Amino acid sequence: MIRFGGLLALVAFGFWLYALFDSISAPRERIRLLPKPVWVIVIVVLNVVGTVLWFTVGRPRKSDVPPAHHRRSAGRLGGPVRPTRRPTPPARRPG
């Protein structure tokens, strides 16, 4: 019985830790119901209850988040991304 309780506590801790990092890394403009810092406080203070609340009412919906390849291809303001280096010019032939 003690092993089951320890296993349950470990699973609850992992679930709580995942919710904490998920709330910290979620885009601020996509979080629902409360501001991002308030969600972090709710998760830390209310532990398992806060974690369940985060996943049920606070976490961004998957339909609200654009696919990962779209986020990487757009710049900070949503425009195209400039190349990091200039292309090297072709070698000149003496002539």
C-alpha positions as CSV (number, residue, x, y, z in Angstrom):
1,M,0.0,0.0,0.0
2,I,2.9,2.4,0.8
3,R,4.4,1.7,-2.6
4,F,1.2,2.6,-4.4
5,G,1.0,5.9,-2.4
6,G,4.6,6.7,-3.3
7,L,3.9,5.9,-7.0
8,L,0.8,8.1,-6.9
9,A,2.7,10.9,-5.3
10,L,5.4,10.6,-7.9
11,V,2.9,10.7,-10.8
12,A,1.1,13.7,-9.2
13,F,4.5,15.5,-8.9
14,G,5.4,14.8,-12.5
15,F,1.9,16.0,-13.6
16,W,2.4,19.2,-11.5
17,L,5.9,19.8,-12.9
18,Y,4.7,19.4,-16.5
19,A,1.8,21.9,-15.9
20,L,4.2,24.4,-14.3
21,F,6.6,24.3,-17.3
22,D,3.8,24.2,-19.7
23,S,2.2,27.3,-18.2
24,I,5.6,29.2,-18.2
25,S,6.4,28.3,-21.8
26,A,2.9,28.9,-23.3
27,P,2.5,32.0,-25.4
28,R,1.1,34.8,-23.3
29,E,-1.5,35.9,-25.8
30,R,-3.0,32.3,-26.1
31,I,-3.5,31.6,-22.5
32,R,-7.2,31.5,-21.5
33,L,-9.1,33.0,-18.6
34,L,-6.3,34.4,-16.4
35,P,-3.0,36.2,-17.0
36,K,0.1,34.0,-17.3
37,P,1.7,35.0,-13.9
38,V,-1.6,34.3,-12.1
39,W,-1.7,30.8,-13.7
40,V,1.8,30.1,-12.5
41,I,0.8,31.2,-9.0
42,V,-2.4,29.1,-9.1
43,I,-0.4,26.0,-10.2
44,V,2.2,26.5,-7.5
45,V,-0.2,27.3,-4.6
46,L,-3.0,24.9,-5.4
47,N,-0.8,22.1,-6.5
48,V,-2.9,19.2,-8.0
49,V,-6.1,21.3,-8.1
50,G,-4.2,24.1,-9.9
51,T,-2.8,21.6,-12.3
52,V,-6.2,20.2,-13.2
53,L,-7.5,23.8,-13.6
54,W,-4.6,24.7,-15.9
55,F,-5.3,21.7,-18.2
56,T,-9.1,22.1,-18.2
57,V,-9.6,25.9,-18.5
58,G,-6.3,27.7,-18.8
59,R,-4.1,25.9,-21.3
60,P,-4.3,27.1,-25.0
61,R,-6.3,24.8,-27.2
62,K,-4.5,22.9,-29.9
63,S,-6.7,24.5,-32.5
64,D,-5.6,28.0,-31.3
65,V,-1.9,27.2,-31.7
66,P,-0.4,27.4,-35.3
67,P,1.7,24.4,-36.5
68,A,5.3,24.4,-35.5
69,H,6.7,24.9,-39.0
70,H,4.6,28.1,-39.5
71,R,6.0,29.6,-36.3
72,R,9.6,28.9,-37.3
73,S,9.2,30.4,-40.8
74,A,7.8,33.7,-39.7
75,G,9.8,36.6,-38.1
76,R,8.9,38.3,-34.8
77,L,6.2,40.4,-36.5
78,G,5.0,37.7,-38.7
79,G,7.0,38.7,-41.8
80,P,9.5,36.7,-43.7
81,V,12.8,35.8,-42.0
82,R,16.0,37.3,-43.5
83,P,18.9,35.0,-44.2
84,T,21.6,35.1,-41.5
85,R,24.5,35.4,-44.0
86,R,24.8,37.1,-47.3
87,P,25.5,34.8,-50.2
88,T,29.1,34.8,-51.4
89,P,29.5,36.4,-54.8
90,P,30.7,34.3,-57.7
91,A,34.5,34.3,-58.2
92,R,35.7,36.7,-60.8
93,R,37.8,35.5,-63.7
94,P,40.8,37.5,-64.8
95,G,40.0,38.7,-68.1
